[in-house]
């Protein structure tokens, strides 16, 4: 291989589906579900894509891994996720008063 054409690319922390799924699950727990048991996808993926600097492909890999494992279920509208049948009840966090809108959770200023 010719050294002239080698590129040194930093490893992506969420390139493996298991790593992306673990981070997405962590974010979902931090956001928590509302009283209907739903977590807004906008806050969930914005944190992963903007704060963690992940790619859309890494997001899709992690999300699909969580769905296949039965840890989350996508709402029919696609705007919410819900805890799946295989999710441990201890992990089913509910949205608390301290949880802010996505802009605040991302550290953005108004």
Buried (B, 14 or more C-beta within 10 A) or exposed (E): EEEEEEEEEEEBEBEBBEBBBBBBBEBBBBBBBEEEBBBBBEBBBBBBBEEBEBBEEBBEBBBEBBBEBEBBBBBEEEEBBBBBEEBEEEEBBEBEEEBEEBEEBEEEEE
